[in-house]
Amino acid sequence: MSDALVTEIRQLLVDSAPDPDQARPVMDCATDEPLDGVIPFSSLIILGFVIAVEDRFAIEVDRATLAQFANGQPTLRSLAAAIADRGGIL
């Protein structure tokens, strides 16, 4: 997992959120901190993030990837791993 990928994910989460101000705390959280405790990681944020990931990294987010994004307590590290696993490396 590269620092550049995590930085990109932070920005994608903020930019794709329905209310970027609510998502902005993700810019400063630890990579292993559960995102549910940092931002309201709602289905709208997940949907916007999925679309942004598909556009930015030109990878298809299938059901397995979506489950990996949303399963348990997603962190920046787990999101970066899911993207990198599918070839979305900066």
PyMOL Python script that loads the backbone (N, CA, C, O; Angstrom):
from pymol import cmd

cmd.read_pdbstr("""\
ATOM      1  N   MET A   1       0.842  -1.173   0.000  1.00  0.00           N
ATOM      2  CA  MET A   1       0.000   0.000   0.000  1.00  0.00           C
ATOM      3  C   MET A   1       0.890   1.239   0.000  1.00  0.00           C
ATOM      4  O   MET A   1       1.734   1.402   0.881  1.00  0.00           O
ATOM      5  N   SER A   2       0.703   2.095  -0.971  1.00  0.00           N
ATOM      6  CA  SER A   2       1.543   3.287  -1.060  1.00  0.00           C
ATOM      7  C   SER A   2       0.866   4.480  -0.382  1.00  0.00           C
ATOM      8  O   SER A   2      -0.360   4.564  -0.306  1.00  0.00           O
ATOM      9  N   ASP A   3       1.693   5.389   0.101  1.00  0.00           N
ATOM     10  CA  ASP A   3       1.164   6.622   0.691  1.00  0.00           C
ATOM     11  C   ASP A   3       0.380   7.422  -0.335  1.00  0.00           C
ATOM     12  O   ASP A   3      -0.618   8.061   0.001  1.00  0.00           O
ATOM     13  N   ALA A   4       0.827   7.389  -1.586  1.00  0.00           N
ATOM     14  CA  ALA A   4       0.123   8.118  -2.644  1.00  0.00           C
ATOM     15  C   ALA A   4      -1.278   7.566  -2.856  1.00  0.00           C
ATOM     16  O   ALA A   4      -2.215   8.329  -3.093  1.00  0.00           O
ATOM     17  N   LEU A   5      -1.430   6.247  -2.774  1.00  0.00           N
ATOM     18  CA  LEU A   5      -2.752   5.642  -2.938  1.00  0.00           C
ATOM     19  C   LEU A   5      -3.668   6.036  -1.790  1.00  0.00           C
ATOM     20  O   LEU A   5      -4.835   6.356  -2.017  1.00  0.00           O
ATOM     21  N   VAL A   6      -3.165   6.020  -0.573  1.00  0.00           N
ATOM     22  CA  VAL A   6      -3.968   6.421   0.585  1.00  0.00           C
ATOM     23  C   VAL A   6      -4.378   7.889   0.459  1.00  0.00           C
ATOM     24  O   VAL A   6      -5.524   8.241   0.736  1.00  0.00           O
ATOM     25  N   THR A   7      -3.455   8.734   0.046  1.00  0.00           N
ATOM     26  CA  THR A   7      -3.767  10.150  -0.150  1.00  0.00           C
ATOM     27  C   THR A   7      -4.870  10.316  -1.198  1.00  0.00           C
ATOM     28  O   THR A   7      -5.789  11.117  -1.023  1.00  0.00           O
ATOM     29  N   GLU A   8      -4.769   9.561  -2.271  1.00  0.00           N
ATOM     30  CA  GLU A   8      -5.786   9.609  -3.334  1.00  0.00           C
ATOM     31  C   GLU A   8      -7.145   9.146  -2.804  1.00  0.00           C
ATOM     32  O   GLU A   8      -8.171   9.741  -3.134  1.00  0.00           O
ATOM     33  N   ILE A   9      -7.160   8.098  -1.992  1.00  0.00           N
ATOM     34  CA  ILE A   9      -8.408   7.598  -1.419  1.00  0.00           C
ATOM     35  C   ILE A   9      -9.019   8.645  -0.495  1.00  0.00           C
ATOM     36  O   ILE A   9     -10.229   8.870  -0.529  1.00  0.00           O
ATOM     37  N   ARG A  10      -8.201   9.282   0.325  1.00  0.00           N
ATOM     38  CA  ARG A  10      -8.710  10.349   1.205  1.00  0.00           C
ATOM     39  C   ARG A  10      -9.440  11.410   0.375  1.00  0.00           C
ATOM     40  O   ARG A  10     -10.558  11.808   0.700  1.00  0.00           O
ATOM     41  N   GLN A  11      -8.787  11.860  -0.701  1.00  0.00           N
ATOM     42  CA  GLN A  11      -9.374  12.920  -1.517  1.00  0.00           C
ATOM     43  C   GLN A  11     -10.633  12.429  -2.238  1.00  0.00           C
ATOM     44  O   GLN A  11     -11.609  13.172  -2.346  1.00  0.00           O
ATOM     45  N   LEU A  12     -10.621  11.193  -2.727  1.00  0.00           N
ATOM     46  CA  LEU A  12     -11.803  10.644  -3.392  1.00  0.00           C
ATOM     47  C   LEU A  12     -12.988  10.562  -2.439  1.00  0.00           C
ATOM     48  O   LEU A  12     -14.120  10.850  -2.827  1.00  0.00           O
ATOM     49  N   LEU A  13     -12.731  10.169  -1.190  1.00  0.00           N
ATOM     50  CA  LEU A  13     -13.821  10.102  -0.215  1.00  0.00           C
ATOM     51  C   LEU A  13     -14.439  11.474   0.023  1.00  0.00           C
ATOM     52  O   LEU A  13     -15.662  11.604   0.086  1.00  0.00           O
ATOM     53  N   VAL A  14     -13.610  12.482   0.153  1.00  0.00           N
ATOM     54  CA  VAL A  14     -14.118  13.837   0.373  1.00  0.00           C
ATOM     55  C   VAL A  14     -14.846  14.344  -0.872  1.00  0.00           C
ATOM     56  O   VAL A  14     -15.953  14.873  -0.778  1.00  0.00           O
ATOM     57  N   ASP A  15     -14.221  14.180  -2.031  1.00  0.00           N
ATOM     58  CA  ASP A  15     -14.795  14.711  -3.267  1.00  0.00           C
ATOM     59  C   ASP A  15     -16.086  14.004  -3.671  1.00  0.00           C
ATOM     60  O   ASP A  15     -16.955  14.620  -4.288  1.00  0.00           O
ATOM     61  N   SER A  16     -16.225  12.722  -3.335  1.00  0.00           N
ATOM     62  CA  SER A  16     -17.405  11.965  -3.769  1.00  0.00           C
ATOM     63  C   SER A  16     -18.532  11.978  -2.745  1.00  0.00           C
ATOM     64  O   SER A  16     -19.623  11.483  -3.027  1.00  0.00           O
ATOM     65  N   ALA A  17     -18.291  12.528  -1.576  1.00  0.00           N
ATOM     66  CA  ALA A  17     -19.319  12.554  -0.533  1.00  0.00           C
ATOM     67  C   ALA A  17     -20.419  13.549  -0.881  1.00  0.00           C
ATOM     68  O   ALA A  17     -20.150  14.599  -1.465  1.00  0.00           O
ATOM     69  N   PRO A  18     -21.656  13.220  -0.524  1.00  0.00           N
ATOM     70  CA  PRO A  18     -22.744  14.176  -0.745  1.00  0.00           C
ATOM     71  C   PRO A  18     -22.510  15.493   0.003  1.00  0.00           C
ATOM     72  O   PRO A  18     -22.897  16.560  -0.474  1.00  0.00           O
ATOM     73  N   ASP A  19     -21.877  15.412   1.172  1.00  0.00           N
ATOM     74  CA  ASP A  19     -21.521  16.596   1.953  1.00  0.00           C
ATOM     75  C   ASP A  19     -20.027  16.518   2.261  1.00  0.00           C
ATOM     76  O   ASP A  19     -19.631  15.904   3.252  1.00  0.00           O
ATOM     77  N   PRO A  20     -19.191  17.138   1.417  1.00  0.00           N
ATOM     78  CA  PRO A  20     -17.745  17.047   1.614  1.00  0.00           C
ATOM     79  C   PRO A  20     -17.271  17.490   3.000  1.00  0.00           C
ATOM     80  O   PRO A  20     -16.271  16.974   3.499  1.00  0.00           O
ATOM     81  N   ASP A  21     -17.968  18.429   3.621  1.00  0.00           N
ATOM     82  CA  ASP A  21     -17.562  18.874   4.951  1.00  0.00           C
ATOM     83  C   ASP A  21     -17.675  17.751   5.978  1.00  0.00           C
ATOM     84  O   ASP A  21     -16.862  17.670   6.899  1.00  0.00           O
ATOM     85  N   GLN A  22     -18.685  16.875   5.824  1.00  0.00           N
ATOM     86  CA  GLN A  22     -18.820  15.745   6.745  1.00  0.00           C
ATOM     87  C   GLN A  22     -17.715  14.724   6.530  1.00  0.00           C
ATOM     88  O   GLN A  22     -17.310  14.044   7.473  1.00  0.00           O
ATOM     89  N   ALA A  23     -17.228  14.609   5.318  1.00  0.00           N
ATOM     90  CA  ALA A  23     -16.197  13.625   5.005  1.00  0.00           C
ATOM     91  C   ALA A  23     -14.787  14.149   5.241  1.00  0.00           C
ATOM     92  O   ALA A  23     -13.843  13.360   5.278  1.00  0.00           O
ATOM     93  N   ARG A  24     -14.620  15.441   5.399  1.00  0.00           N
ATOM     94  CA  ARG A  24     -13.287  16.042   5.512  1.00  0.00           C
ATOM     95  C   ARG A  24     -12.411  15.479   6.640  1.00  0.00           C
ATOM     96  O   ARG A  24     -11.191  15.469   6.476  1.00  0.00           O
ATOM     97  N   PRO A  25     -12.953  15.007   7.776  1.00  0.00           N
ATOM     98  CA  PRO A  25     -12.083  14.440   8.811  1.00  0.00           C
ATOM     99  C   PRO A  25     -11.242  13.251   8.339  1.00  0.00           C
ATOM    100  O   PRO A  25     -10.252  12.906   8.985  1.00  0.00           O
ATOM    101  N   VAL A  26     -11.620  12.623   7.229  1.00  0.00           N
ATOM    102  CA  VAL A  26     -10.851  11.499   6.703  1.00  0.00           C
ATOM    103  C   VAL A  26      -9.458  11.948   6.237  1.00  0.00           C
ATOM    104  O   VAL A  26      -8.555  11.124   6.095  1.00  0.00           O
ATOM    105  N   MET A  27      -9.292  13.219   6.006  1.00  0.00           N
ATOM    106  CA  MET A  27      -8.006  13.734   5.534  1.00  0.00           C
ATOM    107  C   MET A  27      -6.908  13.605   6.583  1.00  0.00           C
ATOM    108  O   MET A  27      -5.723  13.613   6.247  1.00  0.00           O
ATOM    109  N   ASP A  28      -7.295  13.485   7.856  1.00  0.00           N
ATOM    110  CA  ASP A  28      -6.306  13.474   8.935  1.00  0.00           C
ATOM    111  C   ASP A  28      -6.326  12.222   9.806  1.00  0.00           C
ATOM    112  O   ASP A  28      -5.577  12.152  10.781  1.00  0.00           O
ATOM    113  N   CYS A  29      -7.147  11.244   9.490  1.00  0.00           N
ATOM    114  CA  CYS A  29      -7.243  10.069  10.360  1.00  0.00           C
ATOM    115  C   CYS A  29      -6.118   9.075  10.077  1.00  0.00           C
ATOM    116  O   CYS A  29      -5.479   9.121   9.025  1.00  0.00           O
ATOM    117  N   ALA A  30      -5.893   8.186  11.026  1.00  0.00           N
ATOM    118  CA  ALA A  30      -4.897   7.122  10.861  1.00  0.00           C
ATOM    119  C   ALA A  30      -5.385   6.122   9.809  1.00  0.00           C
ATOM    120  O   ALA A  30      -6.591   5.949   9.634  1.00  0.00           O
ATOM    121  N   THR A  31      -4.469   5.475   9.120  1.00  0.00           N
ATOM    122  CA  THR A  31      -4.854   4.560   8.045  1.00  0.00           C
ATOM    123  C   THR A  31      -5.589   3.331   8.557  1.00  0.00           C
ATOM    124  O   THR A  31      -6.340   2.714   7.803  1.00  0.00           O
ATOM    125  N   ASP A  32      -5.394   2.958   9.817  1.00  0.00           N
ATOM    126  CA  ASP A  32      -6.071   1.789  10.377  1.00  0.00           C
ATOM    127  C   ASP A  32      -7.281   2.147  11.230  1.00  0.00           C
ATOM    128  O   ASP A  32      -7.879   1.265  11.846  1.00  0.00           O
ATOM    129  N   GLU A  33      -7.647   3.405  11.279  1.00  0.00           N
ATOM    130  CA  GLU A  33      -8.802   3.835  12.058  1.00  0.00           C
ATOM    131  C   GLU A  33     -10.081   3.494  11.292  1.00  0.00           C
ATOM    132  O   GLU A  33     -10.202   3.845  10.119  1.00  0.00           O
ATOM    133  N   PRO A  34     -11.040   2.813  11.938  1.00  0.00           N
ATOM    134  CA  PRO A  34     -12.295   2.503  11.244  1.00  0.00           C
ATOM    135  C   PRO A  34     -12.984   3.787  10.771  1.00  0.00           C
ATOM    136  O   PRO A  34     -13.209   4.714  11.549  1.00  0.00           O
ATOM    137  N   LEU A  35     -13.308   3.812   9.496  1.00  0.00           N
ATOM    138  CA  LEU A  35     -13.884   5.025   8.907  1.00  0.00           C
ATOM    139  C   LEU A  35     -15.261   5.364   9.472  1.00  0.00           C
ATOM    140  O   LEU A  35     -15.664   6.527   9.465  1.00  0.00           O
ATOM    141  N   ASP A  36     -15.980   4.359   9.960  1.00  0.00           N
ATOM    142  CA  ASP A  36     -17.289   4.627  10.564  1.00  0.00           C
ATOM    143  C   ASP A  36     -17.176   5.579  11.749  1.00  0.00           C
ATOM    144  O   ASP A  36     -18.114   6.323  12.039  1.00  0.00           O
ATOM    145  N   GLY A  37     -16.037   5.563  12.434  1.00  0.00           N
ATOM    146  CA  GLY A  37     -15.842   6.456  13.563  1.00  0.00           C
ATOM    147  C   GLY A  37     -15.340   7.833  13.167  1.00  0.00           C
ATOM    148  O   GLY A  37     -15.321   8.752  13.986  1.00  0.00           O
ATOM    149  N   VAL A  38     -14.934   7.974  11.919  1.00  0.00           N
ATOM    150  CA  VAL A  38     -14.362   9.231  11.437  1.00  0.00           C
ATOM    151  C   VAL A  38     -15.383  10.036  10.640  1.00  0.00           C
ATOM    152  O   VAL A  38     -15.529  11.244  10.828  1.00  0.00           O
ATOM    153  N   ILE A  39     -16.075   9.349   9.759  1.00  0.00           N
ATOM    154  CA  ILE A  39     -17.073   9.991   8.893  1.00  0.00           C
ATOM    155  C   ILE A  39     -18.312   9.118   8.850  1.00  0.00           C
ATOM    156  O   ILE A  39     -18.238   7.924   9.141  1.00  0.00           O
ATOM    157  N   PRO A  40     -19.454   9.698   8.491  1.00  0.00           N
ATOM    158  CA  PRO A  40     -20.662   8.873   8.327  1.00  0.00           C
ATOM    159  C   PRO A  40     -20.524   8.045   7.049  1.00  0.00           C
ATOM    160  O   PRO A  40     -20.902   8.503   5.971  1.00  0.00           O
ATOM    161  N   PHE A  41     -19.986   6.834   7.164  1.00  0.00           N
ATOM    162  CA  PHE A  41     -19.680   5.998   6.006  1.00  0.00           C
ATOM    163  C   PHE A  41     -20.971   5.336   5.520  1.00  0.00           C
ATOM    164  O   PHE A  41     -21.135   4.119   5.599  1.00  0.00           O
ATOM    165  N   SER A  42     -21.869   6.165   5.020  1.00  0.00           N
ATOM    166  CA  SER A  42     -23.194   5.716   4.596  1.00  0.00           C
ATOM    167  C   SER A  42     -23.160   5.113   3.203  1.00  0.00           C
ATOM    168  O   SER A  42     -22.140   5.149   2.515  1.00  0.00           O
ATOM    169  N   SER A  43     -24.294   4.557   2.803  1.00  0.00           N
ATOM    170  CA  SER A  43     -24.386   3.971   1.468  1.00  0.00           C
ATOM    171  C   SER A  43     -24.174   5.022   0.388  1.00  0.00           C
ATOM    172  O   SER A  43     -23.664   4.694  -0.683  1.00  0.00           O
ATOM    173  N   LEU A  44     -24.545   6.271   0.634  1.00  0.00           N
ATOM    174  CA  LEU A  44     -24.322   7.327  -0.354  1.00  0.00           C
ATOM    175  C   LEU A  44     -22.836   7.607  -0.537  1.00  0.00           C
ATOM    176  O   LEU A  44     -22.369   7.808  -1.658  1.00  0.00           O
ATOM    177  N   ILE A  45     -22.103   7.617   0.556  1.00  0.00           N
ATOM    178  CA  ILE A  45     -20.656   7.833   0.445  1.00  0.00           C
ATOM    179  C   ILE A  45     -20.016   6.652  -0.260  1.00  0.00           C
ATOM    180  O   ILE A  45     -19.147   6.839  -1.111  1.00  0.00           O
ATOM    181  N   ILE A  46     -20.431   5.432   0.081  1.00  0.00           N
ATOM    182  CA  ILE A  46     -19.879   4.246  -0.571  1.00  0.00           C
ATOM    183  C   ILE A  46     -20.166   4.285  -2.062  1.00  0.00           C
ATOM    184  O   ILE A  46     -19.275   4.017  -2.868  1.00  0.00           O
ATOM    185  N   LEU A  47     -21.393   4.613  -2.444  1.00  0.00           N
ATOM    186  CA  LEU A  47     -21.750   4.674  -3.866  1.00  0.00           C
ATOM    187  C   LEU A  47     -20.903   5.717  -4.592  1.00  0.00           C
ATOM    188  O   LEU A  47     -20.361   5.438  -5.662  1.00  0.00           O
ATOM    189  N   GLY A  48     -20.786   6.898  -4.028  1.00  0.00           N
ATOM    190  CA  GLY A  48     -19.963   7.933  -4.651  1.00  0.00           C
ATOM    191  C   GLY A  48     -18.508   7.516  -4.742  1.00  0.00           C
ATOM    192  O   GLY A  48     -17.834   7.801  -5.732  1.00  0.00           O
ATOM    193  N   PHE A  49     -18.022   6.837  -3.703  1.00  0.00           N
ATOM    194  CA  PHE A  49     -16.639   6.370  -3.698  1.00  0.00           C
ATOM    195  C   PHE A  49     -16.416   5.311  -4.766  1.00  0.00           C
ATOM    196  O   PHE A  49     -15.394   5.327  -5.452  1.00  0.00           O
ATOM    197  N   VAL A  50     -17.364   4.391  -4.912  1.00  0.00           N
ATOM    198  CA  VAL A  50     -17.249   3.338  -5.931  1.00  0.00           C
ATOM    199  C   VAL A  50     -17.165   3.950  -7.322  1.00  0.00           C
ATOM    200  O   VAL A  50     -16.322   3.556  -8.127  1.00  0.00           O
ATOM    201  N   ILE A  51     -18.028   4.902  -7.602  1.00  0.00           N
ATOM    202  CA  ILE A  51     -18.015   5.559  -8.914  1.00  0.00           C
ATOM    203  C   ILE A  51     -16.686   6.287  -9.124  1.00  0.00           C
ATOM    204  O   ILE A  51     -16.105   6.229 -10.208  1.00  0.00           O
ATOM    205  N   ALA A  52     -16.214   6.965  -8.090  1.00  0.00           N
ATOM    206  CA  ALA A  52     -14.941   7.686  -8.194  1.00  0.00           C
ATOM    207  C   ALA A  52     -13.773   6.716  -8.420  1.00  0.00           C
ATOM    208  O   ALA A  52     -12.870   7.004  -9.205  1.00  0.00           O
ATOM    209  N   VAL A  53     -13.792   5.584  -7.741  1.00  0.00           N
ATOM    210  CA  VAL A  53     -12.726   4.579  -7.912  1.00  0.00           C
ATOM    211  C   VAL A  53     -12.745   4.030  -9.332  1.00  0.00           C
ATOM    212  O   VAL A  53     -11.699   3.896  -9.967  1.00  0.00           O
ATOM    213  N   GLU A  54     -13.941   3.713  -9.828  1.00  0.00           N
ATOM    214  CA  GLU A  54     -14.038   3.201 -11.197  1.00  0.00           C
ATOM    215  C   GLU A  54     -13.512   4.214 -12.201  1.00  0.00           C
ATOM    216  O   GLU A  54     -12.790   3.857 -13.132  1.00  0.00           O
ATOM    217  N   ASP A  55     -13.873   5.467 -12.011  1.00  0.00           N
ATOM    218  CA  ASP A  55     -13.416   6.521 -12.925  1.00  0.00           C
ATOM    219  C   ASP A  55     -11.914   6.760 -12.808  1.00  0.00           C
ATOM    220  O   ASP A  55     -11.220   6.837 -13.822  1.00  0.00           O
ATOM    221  N   ARG A  56     -11.414   6.877 -11.599  1.00  0.00           N
ATOM    222  CA  ARG A  56     -10.017   7.255 -11.373  1.00  0.00           C
ATOM    223  C   ARG A  56      -9.039   6.143 -11.742  1.00  0.00           C
ATOM    224  O   ARG A  56      -8.004   6.399 -12.357  1.00  0.00           O
ATOM    225  N   PHE A  57      -9.374   4.895 -11.362  1.00  0.00           N
ATOM    226  CA  PHE A  57      -8.430   3.796 -11.533  1.00  0.00           C
ATOM    227  C   PHE A  57      -8.787   2.866 -12.690  1.00  0.00           C
ATOM    228  O   PHE A  57      -8.062   1.911 -12.965  1.00  0.00           O
ATOM    229  N   ALA A  58      -9.892   3.139 -13.362  1.00  0.00           N
ATOM    230  CA  ALA A  58     -10.325   2.324 -14.506  1.00  0.00           C
ATOM    231  C   ALA A  58     -10.402   0.843 -14.145  1.00  0.00           C
ATOM    232  O   ALA A  58      -9.986  -0.027 -14.911  1.00  0.00           O
ATOM    233  N   ILE A  59     -10.947   0.582 -12.955  1.00  0.00           N
ATOM    234  CA  ILE A  59     -11.188  -0.793 -12.552  1.00  0.00           C
ATOM    235  C   ILE A  59     -12.674  -0.967 -12.293  1.00  0.00           C
ATOM    236  O   ILE A  59     -13.361  -0.029 -11.889  1.00  0.00           O
ATOM    237  N   GLU A  60     -13.156  -2.170 -12.529  1.00  0.00           N
ATOM    238  CA  GLU A  60     -14.570  -2.456 -12.291  1.00  0.00           C
ATOM    239  C   GLU A  60     -14.742  -2.857 -10.839  1.00  0.00           C
ATOM    240  O   GLU A  60     -14.016  -3.708 -10.325  1.00  0.00           O
ATOM    241  N   VAL A  61     -15.708  -2.238 -10.187  1.00  0.00           N
ATOM    242  CA  VAL A  61     -16.025  -2.599  -8.817  1.00  0.00           C
ATOM    243  C   VAL A  61     -17.211  -3.555  -8.873  1.00  0.00           C
ATOM    244  O   VAL A  61     -18.358  -3.141  -9.039  1.00  0.00           O
ATOM    245  N   ASP A  62     -16.906  -4.843  -8.729  1.00  0.00           N
ATOM    246  CA  ASP A  62     -17.946  -5.868  -8.761  1.00  0.00           C
ATOM    247  C   ASP A  62     -18.476  -6.098  -7.340  1.00  0.00           C
ATOM    248  O   ASP A  62     -18.083  -5.404  -6.403  1.00  0.00           O
ATOM    249  N   ARG A  63     -19.364  -7.074  -7.194  1.00  0.00           N
ATOM    250  CA  ARG A  63     -19.955  -7.335  -5.874  1.00  0.00           C
ATOM    251  C   ARG A  63     -18.899  -7.702  -4.835  1.00  0.00           C
ATOM    252  O   ARG A  63     -18.978  -7.268  -3.686  1.00  0.00           O
ATOM    253  N   ALA A  64     -17.922  -8.491  -5.232  1.00  0.00           N
ATOM    254  CA  ALA A  64     -16.877  -8.896  -4.291  1.00  0.00           C
ATOM    255  C   ALA A  64     -16.078  -7.686  -3.805  1.00  0.00           C
ATOM    256  O   ALA A  64     -15.751  -7.581  -2.623  1.00  0.00           O
ATOM    257  N   THR A  65     -15.768  -6.778  -4.727  1.00  0.00           N
ATOM    258  CA  THR A  65     -15.031  -5.569  -4.354  1.00  0.00           C
ATOM    259  C   THR A  65     -15.890  -4.684  -3.464  1.00  0.00           C
ATOM    260  O   THR A  65     -15.407  -4.157  -2.462  1.00  0.00           O
ATOM    261  N   LEU A  66     -17.149  -4.517  -3.818  1.00  0.00           N
ATOM    262  CA  LEU A  66     -18.058  -3.709  -3.006  1.00  0.00           C
ATOM    263  C   LEU A  66     -18.158  -4.281  -1.599  1.00  0.00           C
ATOM    264  O   LEU A  66     -18.146  -3.537  -0.619  1.00  0.00           O
ATOM    265  N   ALA A  67     -18.255  -5.597  -1.500  1.00  0.00           N
ATOM    266  CA  ALA A  67     -18.304  -6.235  -0.185  1.00  0.00           C
ATOM    267  C   ALA A  67     -17.017  -5.966   0.586  1.00  0.00           C
ATOM    268  O   ALA A  67     -17.049  -5.746   1.796  1.00  0.00           O
ATOM    269  N   GLN A  68     -15.891  -5.985  -0.113  1.00  0.00           N
ATOM    270  CA  GLN A  68     -14.612  -5.710   0.547  1.00  0.00           C
ATOM    271  C   GLN A  68     -14.552  -4.256   1.011  1.00  0.00           C
ATOM    272  O   GLN A  68     -14.002  -3.972   2.075  1.00  0.00           O
ATOM    273  N   PHE A  69     -15.110  -3.333   0.227  1.00  0.00           N
ATOM    274  CA  PHE A  69     -15.147  -1.922   0.626  1.00  0.00           C
ATOM    275  C   PHE A  69     -16.022  -1.718   1.861  1.00  0.00           C
ATOM    276  O   PHE A  69     -15.659  -0.961   2.762  1.00  0.00           O
ATOM    277  N   ALA A  70     -17.171  -2.389   1.905  1.00  0.00           N
ATOM    278  CA  ALA A  70     -18.183  -2.091   2.913  1.00  0.00           C
ATOM    279  C   ALA A  70     -18.218  -3.072   4.071  1.00  0.00           C
ATOM    280  O   ALA A  70     -18.908  -2.820   5.058  1.00  0.00           O
ATOM    281  N   ASN A  71     -17.501  -4.179   3.983  1.00  0.00           N
ATOM    282  CA  ASN A  71     -17.586  -5.228   4.973  1.00  0.00           C
ATOM    283  C   ASN A  71     -16.854  -4.845   6.254  1.00  0.00           C
ATOM    284  O   ASN A  71     -15.779  -4.247   6.218  1.00  0.00           O
ATOM    285  N   GLY A  72     -17.450  -5.196   7.369  1.00  0.00           N
ATOM    286  CA  GLY A  72     -16.803  -4.955   8.652  1.00  0.00           C
ATOM    287  C   GLY A  72     -16.636  -3.476   8.922  1.00  0.00           C
ATOM    288  O   GLY A  72     -17.581  -2.699   8.786  1.00  0.00           O
ATOM    289  N   GLN A  73     -15.455  -3.097   9.298  1.00  0.00           N
ATOM    290  CA  GLN A  73     -15.144  -1.705   9.580  1.00  0.00           C
ATOM    291  C   GLN A  73     -14.078  -1.248   8.602  1.00  0.00           C
ATOM    292  O   GLN A  73     -12.886  -1.424   8.857  1.00  0.00           O
ATOM    293  N   PRO A  74     -14.493  -0.660   7.476  1.00  0.00           N
ATOM    294  CA  PRO A  74     -13.505  -0.253   6.474  1.00  0.00           C
ATOM    295  C   PRO A  74     -12.552   0.807   7.028  1.00  0.00           C
ATOM    296  O   PRO A  74     -12.935   1.687   7.799  1.00  0.00           O
ATOM    297  N   THR A  75     -11.301   0.684   6.604  1.00  0.00           N
ATOM    298  CA  THR A  75     -10.267   1.649   6.956  1.00  0.00           C
ATOM    299  C   THR A  75      -9.615   2.117   5.653  1.00  0.00           C
ATOM    300  O   THR A  75      -9.840   1.527   4.596  1.00  0.00           O
ATOM    301  N   LEU A  76      -8.830   3.149   5.729  1.00  0.00           N
ATOM    302  CA  LEU A  76      -8.090   3.585   4.543  1.00  0.00           C
ATOM    303  C   LEU A  76      -7.191   2.461   4.047  1.00  0.00           C
ATOM    304  O   LEU A  76      -7.045   2.268   2.840  1.00  0.00           O
ATOM    305  N   ARG A  77      -6.586   1.719   4.973  1.00  0.00           N
ATOM    306  CA  ARG A  77      -5.704   0.619   4.601  1.00  0.00           C
ATOM    307  C   ARG A  77      -6.475  -0.477   3.863  1.00  0.00           C
ATOM    308  O   ARG A  77      -5.985  -1.004   2.864  1.00  0.00           O
ATOM    309  N   SER A  78      -7.674  -0.829   4.339  1.00  0.00           N
ATOM    310  CA  SER A  78      -8.439  -1.890   3.672  1.00  0.00           C
ATOM    311  C   SER A  78      -8.948  -1.435   2.314  1.00  0.00           C
ATOM    312  O   SER A  78      -8.997  -2.233   1.378  1.00  0.00           O
ATOM    313  N   LEU A  79      -9.326  -0.174   2.188  1.00  0.00           N
ATOM    314  CA  LEU A  79      -9.750   0.347   0.883  1.00  0.00           C
ATOM    315  C   LEU A  79      -8.578   0.355  -0.089  1.00  0.00           C
ATOM    316  O   LEU A  79      -8.732  -0.019  -1.251  1.00  0.00           O
ATOM    317  N   ALA A  80      -7.409   0.780   0.382  1.00  0.00           N
ATOM    318  CA  ALA A  80      -6.221   0.795  -0.475  1.00  0.00           C
ATOM    319  C   ALA A  80      -5.866  -0.619  -0.925  1.00  0.00           C
ATOM    320  O   ALA A  80      -5.495  -0.827  -2.081  1.00  0.00           O
ATOM    321  N   ALA A  81      -5.976  -1.588  -0.023  1.00  0.00           N
ATOM    322  CA  ALA A  81      -5.670  -2.977  -0.373  1.00  0.00           C
ATOM    323  C   ALA A  81      -6.641  -3.493  -1.429  1.00  0.00           C
ATOM    324  O   ALA A  81      -6.227  -4.174  -2.367  1.00  0.00           O
ATOM    325  N   ALA A  82      -7.929  -3.176  -1.288  1.00  0.00           N
ATOM    326  CA  ALA A  82      -8.917  -3.625  -2.264  1.00  0.00           C
ATOM    327  C   ALA A  82      -8.640  -3.031  -3.638  1.00  0.00           C
ATOM    328  O   ALA A  82      -8.771  -3.716  -4.652  1.00  0.00           O
ATOM    329  N   ILE A  83      -8.259  -1.765  -3.672  1.00  0.00           N
ATOM    330  CA  ILE A  83      -7.959  -1.103  -4.951  1.00  0.00           C
ATOM    331  C   ILE A  83      -6.670  -1.680  -5.546  1.00  0.00           C
ATOM    332  O   ILE A  83      -6.620  -1.991  -6.736  1.00  0.00           O
ATOM    333  N   ALA A  84      -5.647  -1.818  -4.729  1.00  0.00           N
ATOM    334  CA  ALA A  84      -4.364  -2.344  -5.220  1.00  0.00           C
ATOM    335  C   ALA A  84      -4.509  -3.781  -5.716  1.00  0.00           C
ATOM    336  O   ALA A  84      -3.875  -4.169  -6.697  1.00  0.00           O
ATOM    337  N   ASP A  85      -5.351  -4.576  -5.031  1.00  0.00           N
ATOM    338  CA  ASP A  85      -5.581  -5.969  -5.439  1.00  0.00           C
ATOM    339  C   ASP A  85      -6.164  -6.054  -6.842  1.00  0.00           C
ATOM    340  O   ASP A  85      -5.996  -7.060  -7.531  1.00  0.00           O
ATOM    341  N   ARG A  86      -6.839  -5.009  -7.256  1.00  0.00           N
ATOM    342  CA  ARG A  86      -7.483  -4.997  -8.570  1.00  0.00           C
ATOM    343  C   ARG A  86      -6.694  -4.189  -9.601  1.00  0.00           C
ATOM    344  O   ARG A  86      -7.198  -3.861 -10.676  1.00  0.00           O
ATOM    345  N   GLY A  87      -5.460  -3.882  -9.250  1.00  0.00           N
ATOM    346  CA  GLY A  87      -4.578  -3.215 -10.209  1.00  0.00           C
ATOM    347  C   GLY A  87      -4.611  -1.701 -10.169  1.00  0.00           C
ATOM    348  O   GLY A  87      -4.001  -1.055 -11.021  1.00  0.00           O
ATOM    349  N   GLY A  88      -5.303  -1.118  -9.209  1.00  0.00           N
ATOM    350  CA  GLY A  88      -5.384   0.335  -9.106  1.00  0.00           C
ATOM    351  C   GLY A  88      -4.277   0.909  -8.267  1.00  0.00           C
ATOM    352  O   GLY A  88      -4.515   1.382  -7.156  1.00  0.00           O
ATOM    353  N   ILE A  89      -3.074   0.876  -8.782  1.00  0.00           N
ATOM    354  CA  ILE A  89      -1.911   1.345  -8.034  1.00  0.00           C
ATOM    355  C   ILE A  89      -1.397   2.641  -8.660  1.00  0.00           C
ATOM    356  O   ILE A  89      -1.284   2.750  -9.881  1.00  0.00           O
ATOM    357  N   LEU A  90      -1.094   3.599  -7.826  1.00  0.00           N
ATOM    358  CA  LEU A  90      -0.543   4.865  -8.339  1.00  0.00           C
ATOM    359  C   LEU A  90       0.924   4.712  -8.619  1.00  0.00           C
ATOM    360  O   LEU A  90       1.572   5.663  -9.057  1.00  0.00           O
TER     361      LEU A  90
END
""", "prot")
cmd.dss("prot")
cmd.show_as("cartoon", "prot")
cmd.util.cbc("prot")
cmd.orient("prot")
